[in-house]
Amino acid sequence: MLELATEQGKPLTEMDLADSPLAIRGLTVSYGEKPAVFSVDMTVQPGSMTAIIGPNGAGKSTLLKAALGVIKPLSGQVQVFGRPLDEQRAQIAYVPQRASVDWEFPTRVIDVVVMGLYRDVGLMGRLRKQHISRAQACLARVGMEDFADRQIGQLSGGQQQRVFLARALAQNAAIYLLDEPFAGVDAATEKAIISVLQSLRAEGKTVVAVHHDLATVAEYFDNVFLINTRKIAEGTVADAFTAETLQATYGGRLATAQVDQLALALG
């Protein structure tokens, strides 16, 4: 049986890769001459919530976009449930950074959510009653059912983020990839989003999110992936989210006192 070694030397078999919702091997992405992500391996556990953590410019969003095929890597492979990404795109739903979206585009909230149904409807397909009902149910799940006919640009930042999560829910995917889902949102929205993500996990779905708030990692996530261009550590929060790995990831950008405080909070 084929074995692939991780950076820690633990072998990964073909069975491990087939079971993983998302497995990345040797991924390198470069902008110009400087690599943004260098030779990264990542193995996401099924039915879990994983936080991708690292300083600004560490390659977190780049890793996510390369895993989606939005950015073409220089080298490396991405497998989804043991098969090439191109064969499994229907299994993945993506919520981009809110700052990367043109919110001035004139469209209604319900129309944004319906975009998540394009695989069922088709590019030129006709929307049917069941499609609208499904979109409305997704809006209700994120607490936005009363805003269906509102222009997306008229919403607050937190409301817009909920709508994009509803669009992802409409895809009924097995894997949900989110880029900074809690950035710039109010406390109520953060609570609503994490509740939905945890319910997805309870349904057996897999969630991977770029996350910036170290104080909520242990509360929100099962696993962590720490990166600073290279992979620093990967594993459960208990094993991999430590003062040592945080210091290795952030270096001088994270105060030693803050690292120690987080480590004490983790027990």
BALOBA-1460 file (C-alpha; in Angstrom, 3 decimals):
// residues 267
<rec num="1" residu="m" x="0.000" y="0.000" z="0.000"/>
<rec num="2" residu="l" x="1.273" y="3.439" z="-0.927"/>
<rec num="3" residu="e" x="2.525" y="5.500" z="2.012"/>
<rec num="4" residu="l" x="3.161" y="9.215" z="2.118"/>
<rec num="5" residu="a" x="5.208" y="10.639" z="4.989"/>
<rec num="6" residu="t" x="4.075" y="13.724" z="6.830"/>
<rec num="7" residu="e" x="6.525" y="16.295" z="8.123"/>
<rec num="8" residu="q" x="6.340" y="14.554" z="11.503"/>
<rec num="9" residu="g" x="7.233" y="11.223" z="9.882"/>
<rec num="10" residu="k" x="3.846" y="9.549" z="10.434"/>
<rec num="11" residu="p" x="2.862" y="7.575" z="7.322"/>
<rec num="12" residu="l" x="-0.385" y="8.300" z="5.513"/>
<rec num="13" residu="t" x="-1.902" y="5.385" z="3.639"/>
<rec num="14" residu="e" x="-4.250" y="5.420" z="0.646"/>
<rec num="15" residu="m" x="-7.072" y="4.652" z="3.075"/>
<rec num="16" residu="d" x="-6.234" y="7.777" z="5.119"/>
<rec num="17" residu="l" x="-6.330" y="9.930" z="1.992"/>
<rec num="18" residu="a" x="-9.597" y="8.420" z="0.774"/>
<rec num="19" residu="d" x="-11.225" y="9.132" z="4.137"/>
<rec num="20" residu="s" x="-10.020" y="12.740" z="4.281"/>
<rec num="21" residu="p" x="-12.485" y="15.318" z="2.912"/>
<rec num="22" residu="l" x="-9.508" y="17.469" z="1.881"/>
<rec num="23" residu="a" x="-5.916" y="16.296" z="1.521"/>
<rec num="24" residu="i" x="-3.174" y="18.616" z="0.256"/>
<rec num="25" residu="r" x="0.297" y="17.387" z="-0.651"/>
<rec num="26" residu="g" x="3.386" y="19.435" z="-1.498"/>
<rec num="27" residu="l" x="1.443" y="22.594" z="-2.348"/>
<rec num="28" residu="t" x="3.569" y="25.562" z="-3.409"/>
<rec num="29" residu="v" x="2.120" y="28.874" z="-4.581"/>
<rec num="30" residu="s" x="4.208" y="31.874" z="-5.597"/>
<rec num="31" residu="y" x="3.470" y="35.514" z="-6.338"/>
<rec num="32" residu="g" x="6.502" y="36.573" z="-8.330"/>
<rec num="33" residu="e" x="9.732" y="35.127" z="-6.959"/>
<rec num="34" residu="k" x="8.626" y="34.793" z="-3.333"/>
<rec num="35" residu="p" x="6.540" y="31.756" z="-2.376"/>
<rec num="36" residu="a" x="3.332" y="32.561" z="-0.511"/>
<rec num="37" residu="v" x="2.864" y="28.904" z="0.404"/>
<rec num="38" residu="f" x="5.786" y="26.485" z="0.294"/>
<rec num="39" residu="s" x="5.536" y="22.685" z="0.100"/>
<rec num="40" residu="v" x="2.534" y="22.415" z="2.404"/>
<rec num="41" residu="d" x="0.843" y="19.176" z="3.405"/>
<rec num="42" residu="m" x="-2.567" y="19.239" z="5.083"/>
<rec num="43" residu="t" x="-4.986" y="16.451" z="5.993"/>
<rec num="44" residu="v" x="-8.460" y="17.525" z="7.113"/>
<rec num="45" residu="q" x="-10.371" y="15.186" z="9.398"/>
<rec num="46" residu="p" x="-13.960" y="14.291" z="8.406"/>
<rec num="47" residu="g" x="-16.850" y="15.724" z="10.381"/>
<rec num="48" residu="s" x="-14.645" y="18.258" z="12.122"/>
<rec num="49" residu="m" x="-14.074" y="21.997" z="12.341"/>
<rec num="50" residu="t" x="-10.527" y="23.108" z="11.516"/>
<rec num="51" residu="a" x="-9.058" y="26.601" z="11.941"/>
<rec num="52" residu="i" x="-6.252" y="27.776" z="9.656"/>
<rec num="53" residu="i" x="-4.147" y="30.118" z="11.791"/>
<rec num="54" residu="g" x="-1.171" y="32.345" z="11.096"/>
<rec num="55" residu="p" x="0.008" y="35.975" z="10.921"/>
<rec num="56" residu="n" x="-0.921" y="38.386" z="8.141"/>
<rec num="57" residu="g" x="0.800" y="37.402" z="4.918"/>
<rec num="58" residu="a" x="1.389" y="33.833" z="6.110"/>
<rec num="59" residu="g" x="-0.471" y="32.253" z="3.174"/>
<rec num="60" residu="k" x="-3.742" y="31.314" z="4.891"/>
<rec num="61" residu="s" x="-6.118" y="32.645" z="2.239"/>
<rec num="62" residu="t" x="-3.746" y="31.586" z="-0.532"/>
<rec num="63" residu="l" x="-3.792" y="28.022" z="0.791"/>
<rec num="64" residu="l" x="-7.586" y="28.014" z="0.788"/>
<rec num="65" residu="k" x="-7.847" y="29.452" z="-2.730"/>
<rec num="66" residu="a" x="-5.267" y="27.012" z="-4.079"/>
<rec num="67" residu="a" x="-7.184" y="24.157" z="-2.478"/>
<rec num="68" residu="l" x="-10.263" y="25.386" z="-4.369"/>
<rec num="69" residu="g" x="-8.388" y="25.755" z="-7.649"/>
<rec num="70" residu="v" x="-9.002" y="29.510" z="-7.714"/>
<rec num="71" residu="i" x="-5.224" y="29.998" z="-7.701"/>
<rec num="72" residu="k" x="-3.045" y="27.667" z="-9.728"/>
<rec num="73" residu="p" x="-0.169" y="26.287" z="-7.643"/>
<rec num="74" residu="l" x="3.371" y="25.843" z="-8.912"/>
<rec num="75" residu="s" x="3.332" y="22.303" z="-7.594"/>
<rec num="76" residu="g" x="1.352" y="19.969" z="-5.392"/>
<rec num="77" residu="q" x="-1.871" y="18.020" z="-5.403"/>
<rec num="78" residu="v" x="-5.312" y="18.445" z="-3.877"/>
<rec num="79" residu="q" x="-7.590" y="15.498" z="-3.274"/>
<rec num="80" residu="v" x="-11.195" y="15.535" z="-2.085"/>
<rec num="81" residu="f" x="-12.304" y="12.238" z="-0.565"/>
<rec num="82" residu="g" x="-9.387" y="10.558" z="-2.291"/>
<rec num="83" residu="r" x="-10.158" y="11.869" z="-5.781"/>
<rec num="84" residu="p" x="-8.793" y="14.821" z="-7.785"/>
<rec num="85" residu="l" x="-10.313" y="18.217" z="-7.056"/>
<rec num="86" residu="d" x="-11.714" y="18.601" z="-10.586"/>
<rec num="87" residu="e" x="-13.869" y="15.498" z="-10.082"/>
<rec num="88" residu="q" x="-15.209" y="16.588" z="-6.701"/>
<rec num="89" residu="r" x="-15.990" y="20.305" z="-6.914"/>
<rec num="90" residu="a" x="-19.657" y="19.682" z="-6.163"/>
<rec num="91" residu="q" x="-18.609" y="18.498" z="-2.702"/>
<rec num="92" residu="i" x="-17.201" y="21.923" z="-1.751"/>
<rec num="93" residu="a" x="-18.910" y="25.183" z="-0.784"/>
<rec num="94" residu="y" x="-16.893" y="28.375" z="-0.342"/>
<rec num="95" residu="v" x="-17.510" y="31.586" z="1.605"/>
<rec num="96" residu="p" x="-14.996" y="34.267" z="0.521"/>
<rec num="97" residu="q" x="-13.705" y="37.172" z="2.539"/>
<rec num="98" residu="r" x="-16.422" y="39.797" z="2.724"/>
<rec num="99" residu="a" x="-13.894" y="42.488" z="1.763"/>
<rec num="100" residu="s" x="-13.253" y="40.749" z="-1.561"/>
<rec num="101" residu="v" x="-16.874" y="41.013" z="-2.755"/>
<rec num="102" residu="d" x="-18.354" y="43.885" z="-4.808"/>
<rec num="103" residu="w" x="-21.378" y="44.729" z="-2.692"/>
<rec num="104" residu="e" x="-22.488" y="47.470" z="-5.088"/>
<rec num="105" residu="f" x="-23.682" y="44.888" z="-7.611"/>
<rec num="106" residu="p" x="-27.473" y="45.392" z="-7.867"/>
<rec num="107" residu="t" x="-28.994" y="42.107" z="-6.763"/>
<rec num="108" residu="r" x="-31.440" y="40.927" z="-4.126"/>
<rec num="109" residu="v" x="-30.568" y="38.758" z="-1.163"/>
<rec num="110" residu="i" x="-32.663" y="35.843" z="-2.440"/>
<rec num="111" residu="d" x="-30.888" y="36.021" z="-5.815"/>
<rec num="112" residu="v" x="-27.503" y="35.713" z="-4.106"/>
<rec num="113" residu="v" x="-28.605" y="32.592" z="-2.259"/>
<rec num="114" residu="v" x="-30.095" y="31.070" z="-5.408"/>
<rec num="115" residu="m" x="-26.610" y="31.298" z="-6.951"/>
<rec num="116" residu="g" x="-25.717" y="28.407" z="-4.657"/>
<rec num="117" residu="l" x="-28.185" y="26.240" z="-6.565"/>
<rec num="118" residu="y" x="-26.571" y="26.640" z="-9.972"/>
<rec num="119" residu="r" x="-25.500" y="22.990" z="-10.130"/>
<rec num="120" residu="d" x="-29.129" y="21.939" z="-9.742"/>
<rec num="121" residu="v" x="-30.668" y="24.670" z="-11.869"/>
<rec num="122" residu="g" x="-27.991" y="25.070" z="-14.553"/>
<rec num="123" residu="l" x="-26.703" y="28.339" z="-15.971"/>
<rec num="124" residu="m" x="-29.760" y="28.831" z="-18.168"/>
<rec num="125" residu="g" x="-32.169" y="26.722" z="-16.152"/>
<rec num="126" residu="r" x="-35.555" y="27.793" z="-14.914"/>
<rec num="127" residu="l" x="-36.047" y="28.420" z="-11.230"/>
<rec num="128" residu="r" x="-38.860" y="26.385" z="-9.776"/>
<rec num="129" residu="k" x="-40.849" y="26.734" z="-6.591"/>
<rec num="130" residu="q" x="-38.719" y="24.147" z="-4.801"/>
<rec num="131" residu="h" x="-35.560" y="26.122" z="-5.598"/>
<rec num="132" residu="i" x="-36.949" y="29.303" z="-4.069"/>
<rec num="133" residu="s" x="-38.192" y="27.364" z="-1.051"/>
<rec num="134" residu="r" x="-34.757" y="25.856" z="-0.557"/>
<rec num="135" residu="a" x="-33.099" y="29.280" z="-0.766"/>
<rec num="136" residu="q" x="-35.593" y="30.711" z="1.722"/>
<rec num="137" residu="a" x="-34.911" y="27.839" z="4.118"/>
<rec num="138" residu="c" x="-31.190" y="28.599" z="3.953"/>
<rec num="139" residu="l" x="-31.876" y="32.258" z="4.733"/>
<rec num="140" residu="a" x="-34.000" y="31.214" z="7.696"/>
<rec num="141" residu="r" x="-31.157" y="29.058" z="8.965"/>
<rec num="142" residu="v" x="-28.896" y="32.124" z="9.219"/>
<rec num="143" residu="g" x="-31.653" y="34.410" z="10.543"/>
<rec num="144" residu="m" x="-32.095" y="36.420" z="7.332"/>
<rec num="145" residu="e" x="-35.479" y="35.225" z="6.069"/>
<rec num="146" residu="d" x="-37.022" y="38.684" z="6.424"/>
<rec num="147" residu="f" x="-34.425" y="40.248" z="4.113"/>
<rec num="148" residu="a" x="-34.999" y="38.124" z="1.000"/>
<rec num="149" residu="d" x="-36.094" y="41.040" z="-1.203"/>
<rec num="150" residu="r" x="-33.577" y="43.550" z="0.136"/>
<rec num="151" residu="q" x="-30.722" y="44.727" z="-2.072"/>
<rec num="152" residu="i" x="-27.512" y="43.077" z="-0.906"/>
<rec num="153" residu="g" x="-25.681" y="46.421" z="-0.825"/>
<rec num="154" residu="q" x="-28.181" y="47.796" z="1.688"/>
<rec num="155" residu="l" x="-27.239" y="45.262" z="4.353"/>
<rec num="156" residu="s" x="-24.740" y="45.638" z="7.157"/>
<rec num="157" residu="g" x="-21.454" y="43.759" z="7.000"/>
<rec num="158" residu="g" x="-22.668" y="41.073" z="9.369"/>
<rec num="159" residu="q" x="-25.886" y="40.613" z="7.402"/>
<rec num="160" residu="q" x="-23.966" y="40.290" z="4.154"/>
<rec num="161" residu="q" x="-21.785" y="37.605" z="5.684"/>
<rec num="162" residu="r" x="-24.858" y="35.667" z="6.770"/>
<rec num="163" residu="v" x="-26.255" y="35.842" z="3.243"/>
<rec num="164" residu="f" x="-23.066" y="34.420" z="1.764"/>
<rec num="165" residu="l" x="-23.170" y="31.621" z="4.315"/>
<rec num="166" residu="a" x="-26.773" y="30.947" z="3.241"/>
<rec num="167" residu="r" x="-25.568" y="30.728" z="-0.363"/>
<rec num="168" residu="a" x="-23.017" y="28.110" z="0.697"/>
<rec num="169" residu="l" x="-25.696" y="26.189" z="2.608"/>
<rec num="170" residu="a" x="-27.821" y="26.084" z="-0.550"/>
<rec num="171" residu="q" x="-25.098" y="24.018" z="-2.227"/>
<rec num="172" residu="n" x="-25.646" y="21.212" z="0.305"/>
<rec num="173" residu="a" x="-21.954" y="20.385" z="0.120"/>
<rec num="174" residu="a" x="-19.894" y="17.965" z="2.201"/>
<rec num="175" residu="i" x="-17.084" y="20.468" z="2.854"/>
<rec num="176" residu="y" x="-17.407" y="24.142" z="3.747"/>
<rec num="177" residu="l" x="-14.365" y="26.385" z="3.274"/>
<rec num="178" residu="l" x="-14.605" y="29.873" z="4.778"/>
<rec num="179" residu="d" x="-12.113" y="32.725" z="4.549"/>
<rec num="180" residu="e" x="-12.220" y="34.888" z="7.701"/>
<rec num="181" residu="p" x="-15.967" y="34.366" z="8.323"/>
<rec num="182" residu="f" x="-15.922" y="36.394" z="11.556"/>
<rec num="183" residu="a" x="-13.876" y="39.356" z="10.313"/>
<rec num="184" residu="g" x="-15.651" y="42.679" z="10.821"/>
<rec num="185" residu="v" x="-18.955" y="41.231" z="12.007"/>
<rec num="186" residu="d" x="-20.891" y="42.043" z="15.168"/>
<rec num="187" residu="a" x="-21.103" y="39.700" z="18.148"/>
<rec num="188" residu="a" x="-24.632" y="38.534" z="17.288"/>
<rec num="189" residu="t" x="-23.579" y="37.597" z="13.763"/>
<rec num="190" residu="e" x="-20.503" y="35.746" z="15.013"/>
<rec num="191" residu="k" x="-22.679" y="33.766" z="17.397"/>
<rec num="192" residu="a" x="-25.163" y="32.976" z="14.615"/>
<rec num="193" residu="i" x="-22.434" y="31.878" z="12.199"/>
<rec num="194" residu="i" x="-20.649" y="29.610" z="14.664"/>
<rec num="195" residu="s" x="-23.987" y="28.049" z="15.596"/>
<rec num="196" residu="v" x="-24.658" y="27.192" z="11.936"/>
<rec num="197" residu="l" x="-21.132" y="25.831" z="11.444"/>
<rec num="198" residu="q" x="-21.439" y="23.646" z="14.529"/>
<rec num="199" residu="s" x="-24.776" y="22.340" z="13.272"/>
<rec num="200" residu="l" x="-23.096" y="21.419" z="9.982"/>
<rec num="201" residu="r" x="-20.488" y="19.466" z="11.934"/>
<rec num="202" residu="a" x="-23.275" y="17.704" z="13.829"/>
<rec num="203" residu="e" x="-24.687" y="16.647" z="10.445"/>
<rec num="204" residu="g" x="-21.340" y="15.072" z="9.548"/>
<rec num="205" residu="k" x="-20.152" y="17.933" z="7.350"/>
<rec num="206" residu="t" x="-16.570" y="19.221" z="7.428"/>
<rec num="207" residu="v" x="-15.716" y="22.880" z="8.074"/>
<rec num="208" residu="v" x="-12.360" y="24.587" z="7.406"/>
<rec num="209" residu="a" x="-12.035" y="28.296" z="8.195"/>
<rec num="210" residu="v" x="-9.263" y="30.854" z="8.076"/>
<rec num="211" residu="h" x="-9.461" y="32.335" z="11.563"/>
<rec num="212" residu="h" x="-7.757" y="35.297" z="13.196"/>
<rec num="213" residu="d" x="-9.014" y="35.424" z="16.789"/>
<rec num="214" residu="l" x="-6.743" y="33.188" z="18.848"/>
<rec num="215" residu="a" x="-8.901" y="33.652" z="21.937"/>
<rec num="216" residu="t" x="-11.844" y="31.729" z="20.405"/>
<rec num="217" residu="v" x="-9.941" y="28.893" z="18.715"/>
<rec num="218" residu="a" x="-10.390" y="26.396" z="21.556"/>
<rec num="219" residu="e" x="-14.073" y="27.287" z="21.935"/>
<rec num="220" residu="y" x="-14.978" y="27.093" z="18.248"/>
<rec num="221" residu="f" x="-12.747" y="24.456" z="16.654"/>
<rec num="222" residu="d" x="-11.704" y="20.822" z="17.015"/>
<rec num="223" residu="n" x="-8.474" y="21.026" z="15.019"/>
<rec num="224" residu="v" x="-5.928" y="23.644" z="13.995"/>
<rec num="225" residu="f" x="-3.534" y="24.100" z="11.101"/>
<rec num="226" residu="l" x="-0.794" y="26.639" z="11.828"/>
<rec num="227" residu="i" x="1.031" y="28.157" z="8.879"/>
<rec num="228" residu="n" x="3.635" y="30.784" z="8.166"/>
<rec num="229" residu="t" x="4.376" y="30.148" z="4.483"/>
<rec num="230" residu="r" x="5.348" y="26.632" z="5.567"/>
<rec num="231" residu="k" x="3.261" y="24.325" z="7.687"/>
<rec num="232" residu="i" x="4.153" y="24.797" z="11.354"/>
<rec num="233" residu="a" x="1.804" y="22.342" z="13.057"/>
<rec num="234" residu="e" x="-1.411" y="20.399" z="12.500"/>
<rec num="235" residu="g" x="-3.628" y="18.452" z="14.851"/>
<rec num="236" residu="t" x="-6.255" y="18.690" z="17.542"/>
<rec num="237" residu="v" x="-6.529" y="21.919" z="19.498"/>
<rec num="238" residu="a" x="-5.230" y="20.112" z="22.591"/>
<rec num="239" residu="d" x="-2.134" y="18.811" z="20.797"/>
<rec num="240" residu="a" x="-1.251" y="21.504" z="18.265"/>
<rec num="241" residu="f" x="-2.530" y="24.803" z="19.696"/>
<rec num="242" residu="t" x="0.234" y="25.386" z="22.233"/>
<rec num="243" residu="a" x="2.517" y="28.191" z="23.356"/>
<rec num="244" residu="e" x="5.382" y="26.532" z="21.471"/>
<rec num="245" residu="t" x="3.587" y="26.219" z="18.140"/>
<rec num="246" residu="l" x="2.087" y="29.702" z="18.401"/>
<rec num="247" residu="q" x="5.500" y="31.210" z="19.043"/>
<rec num="248" residu="a" x="6.916" y="29.274" z="16.079"/>
<rec num="249" residu="t" x="4.059" y="30.517" z="13.890"/>
<rec num="250" residu="y" x="3.987" y="34.172" z="14.918"/>
<rec num="251" residu="g" x="7.508" y="34.738" z="16.222"/>
<rec num="252" residu="g" x="7.987" y="38.290" z="17.429"/>
<rec num="253" residu="r" x="4.591" y="39.345" z="16.081"/>
<rec num="254" residu="l" x="2.863" y="37.705" z="19.025"/>
<rec num="255" residu="a" x="3.817" y="38.863" z="22.493"/>
<rec num="256" residu="t" x="5.194" y="36.133" z="24.735"/>
<rec num="257" residu="a" x="2.784" y="37.158" z="27.481"/>
<rec num="258" residu="q" x="-0.160" y="36.697" z="25.111"/>
<rec num="259" residu="v" x="1.050" y="33.242" z="24.101"/>
<rec num="260" residu="d" x="1.485" y="32.236" z="27.731"/>
<rec num="261" residu="q" x="-1.973" y="33.508" z="28.589"/>
<rec num="262" residu="l" x="-3.533" y="31.453" z="25.795"/>
<rec num="263" residu="a" x="-1.592" y="28.381" z="26.859"/>
<rec num="264" residu="l" x="-2.813" y="28.751" z="30.451"/>
<rec num="265" residu="a" x="-6.387" y="29.163" z="29.226"/>
<rec num="266" residu="l" x="-6.068" y="25.884" z="27.330"/>
<rec num="267" residu="g" x="-5.035" y="24.154" z="30.523"/>
